[in-house]
């Protein structure tokens, strides 16, 4: 009988010991998670891409040139205007059926696809922590073109948009000027002169 009572006591102690271990384990995990959130660094760029879009490579190329070096918000507004045919996308080369004075086209279907990609780029730049993003790279590429009926091929294109933090010449100049002032004041302190 003494063996049975010992087993009963051991079983009673086991749940208490397990509860204490669980409580001890939970506390360090929450501290680690808080530290990881604080250590998230600001990224330098944000990207958005569209793969195998059913668009003409010619339209994609000229739209990429049109929105390059603009903010994602500004490019989004331009694409919405193109989709409603309020402004045209400037195009060069051989374009048939041009109106007098118009040197471009209204690629509505391509503009709608770019609106979707630009919204993604905006969200990615917010997550990356870019305060003043600008579309630094807009890369169109030809995708594999599947066959349709009659031996013809569908149109396909890839698009890659990369946004970076905007750094203007004035911003760089002001940073350099402030660094030069700091360097002069430290060199004067080393000589023993007054500021």
N, C-alpha and C positions, 0 to 999 in steps of 0.2 A: 503494500500500500504506500509506503513512503515514496516509491518510484513514481507512482501516479500523481501524487501531490506535487512532486518536483516538476513533472512535465506540465502540469496545469499552470504552475507559477511561471515557467519559461514561456509558455504561450501568451500569458498576460503581459509579460515584459517585451516581447517581440513587437507588437503593434506600437507600443510607446516609443521604442527605439527607432522604428521605421519612420514615425511621424517627426521625430527630432531630426533625423537625417534629411528628410524631405524639406523641412523648413530651412535647414542650413544650406542646402543646395539652391533653393530659390533665391536667396538674397544675393549671392555673387553674380548670378546671371543677369539680374536687373541692372546692377551696377555696370557690368560689361556692355550691355546694350546702350546705356546712356553715354558711355565713353565713346562708343563707335559712332553715335549720331553727331557728337561734337567734332569728331575728327574728319568729317566729310569736307573735302577741299573743293574749291571752285575749279571747274574745268575750263579749258581754254577754248574749246569749240563744241558745237552741237551739229549733228548731222540728221538728215532725213533723205530717204531714197524711195524711188518708185521703180519696181522691176516689172518687165514685160508689159508695159503700158500699151494699149492699142492705139498708138498715136504715130503720126508721121515724124520721122527723124528731122525733117526740115523744119516743121513747126516747133518741135522741142528745142532745136538749136537756136532759133531766133527768139523764142521766149526766154531761154536761159541768158542770152545776151541782154535781153530787155530788163530782166530783174536783177542782174548781177550788180553788186555794189550798192544795193538798196537794203533798207531794213525789212525784216519779214512782214511787219505790219503794212509798210508802204507797198511792198510787192503784192500782198494779199488784196489790198484795195485796187491796185492796177488790174489784177487778174479778174476781179469782180466786174470792173468796168469793161474789160475785154469780153467777158461772158455775156454782158448785156449789150454789146456792140456800141458802146459809147466812145471808146478809143480803140485804135488799131495797134497791132504789133508791127513795128517797122521791120521790113524784110528787104533783102537785096537779091539780085539775081533775076532769073527768068520767072516772072509772074504774069500769068495770062489774066485777062479780064480785069484790069485795074481801072478804077475810076480816075478821073482827071484830078491830079494833085495828091491822090492817096498813094503812098509808097509803102503799103503794107497790107495785111489781111486781118481778119477776125477769127482766129482759131478757137471757136467756142468750146468744142469738146476738150481740146488740150488745156484751155484755161480752167475748166472745171476740175480736171485731174491735178493741175498745179495748185489750185485752191486747197485741195485735200492734203497735198504734200506740204504746202506752206503752213497749214494749221499744225501739222505734226512738227515742223521745224520750230514754230513758235513755242510749242509746249516743251520741246527738248531744250531750247535755249533757256527757258524759265527754270527747268530742273537743273541745268548745268550752272545756273547762277550768273548768266551773262546779263549785265545791266543794259548795255547799249549794243545789241547784236547787229551785225551787218552780213549780208550774204557775200562771202569772200569767194566761194567757188560754186559754180553751177555747171555740172559736167553732163552733157548728153552722150549716150552711147547707143549703138545699134544692137538690138537684141536678136535672138534667133527668130526667124520668120517661118512659121508653119505654113504648109501648103493648104490652099483652099481648092474648091472644085474647079476643074479646068486647068490645072497646072499653075495657077496664079498663087501669089503669096500674100499673107496678111501683113499689115504694118505693125511693127513692134519697136519699142525704144525703152532704154533704161535712163533714169535721171538720178543724179546725186547732188544734193544741196548741202553746203557746209557753211555754217554761220560762225563768225568769230567776233570778239569784242572790238568795237570801233575805236581805232586809235588815229586821231587826226594830227596834222602837223603842229597845230596850235597846242594841243595837249602835250605832245612830245617836247616842244620848245619850252613850255612852262615847267615841265619836270626837270629838264636840263638846267634851266635858269635857277631853280631852287637848289639843285645839287651843287651848282657852281658857287652860290652864295654860302652854302654850308661848308664847302671846301675852303673858301677864302677865309671864313671866320675861324676855322680850325687851324689854318696855317698862320694866321695872325696871332692866335693864342700861343702857338708853339714858339714864335719869335719873342713873345713878351710884350707885344704892342696892345694898345687898347682897341676895343671894338668901335 
